[in-house]
Amino acid sequence: MDLEHELQQLHLADQHIARGRNLIECQMRTIHKLQRDGHDTSQAVRLLNELRASLEAMMEHRAVIQETVKLMELQGSRRMR
């Protein structure tokens, strides 16, 4: 593992999280439109729940990457002493 790679992974995780949040917002708008028009929303709500679970997993993964970056930076600073 090198620090540059982990920083790239952190950036990629941020992009995925932003995309996940956008998808959730879009799905919520879709659900509201379906409700407004009197349609069944059960499948759309299931998808929303899956999107939320995926976002949570992405955020947990980001936290692991961030912790790895912190540890690598700490190790790097110790080597410089």
C-alpha positions in Angstrom: 0.0 0.0 0.0 1.2 3.5 -0.7 -0.2 6.8 0.4 -0.8 8.1 -3.1 -2.9 5.1 -4.0 -4.9 5.4 -0.8 -5.5 9.1 -1.4 -6.8 8.2 -4.9 -9.1 5.6 -3.4 -10.4 8.2 -0.9 -11.1 10.6 -3.8 -12.9 7.8 -5.7 -14.9 6.9 -2.6 -16.0 10.6 -2.3 -17.2 10.5 -5.9 -19.1 7.3 -5.3 -20.8 8.8 -2.2 -21.8 11.9 -4.0 -23.2 9.8 -6.9 -25.1 7.6 -4.3 -26.6 10.7 -2.7 -27.7 12.0 -6.0 -29.3 8.7 -6.9 -31.2 8.7 -3.6 -32.5 12.2 -4.2 -33.6 11.2 -7.7 -35.4 8.1 -6.3 -37.1 10.1 -3.7 -38.4 12.5 -6.3 -39.6 9.5 -8.4 -41.4 8.1 -5.4 -43.2 11.4 -4.7 -44.3 11.6 -8.4 -45.6 8.0 -8.3 -47.5 8.8 -5.1 -48.9 12.0 -6.5 -50.1 10.2 -9.5 -51.6 7.3 -7.5 -49.2 4.6 -8.5 -47.9 1.7 -6.4 -44.5 2.7 -4.9 -43.5 -0.5 -3.2 -40.8 -1.4 -5.8 -39.5 2.2 -5.8 -39.3 2.2 -2.0 -37.4 -1.1 -2.0 -34.9 0.4 -4.5 -34.6 3.5 -2.3 -33.8 1.3 0.7 -31.2 -0.6 -1.3 -29.6 2.7 -2.4 -29.5 3.9 1.2 -27.9 0.6 2.3 -25.3 0.9 -0.5 -24.6 4.5 0.5 -24.0 3.4 4.1 -21.6 0.7 3.0 -19.7 3.2 0.8 -19.4 5.6 3.7 -18.1 2.8 6.0 -15.6 1.9 3.3 -14.5 5.6 3.0 -14.0 5.6 6.8 -11.7 2.6 6.5 -9.7 4.3 3.7 -9.5 7.5 5.7 -8.2 5.6 8.7 -5.6 3.9 6.5 -4.5 7.3 5.2 -4.1 8.6 8.7 -2.1 5.6 9.8 0.2 5.9 6.8 0.7 9.6 7.4 1.5 8.9 11.0 4.0 6.2 10.1 5.6 8.6 7.5 6.0 11.3 10.1 7.6 8.9 12.5 10.1 7.8 9.9 11.1 11.4 9.3 12.2 11.9 13.0 
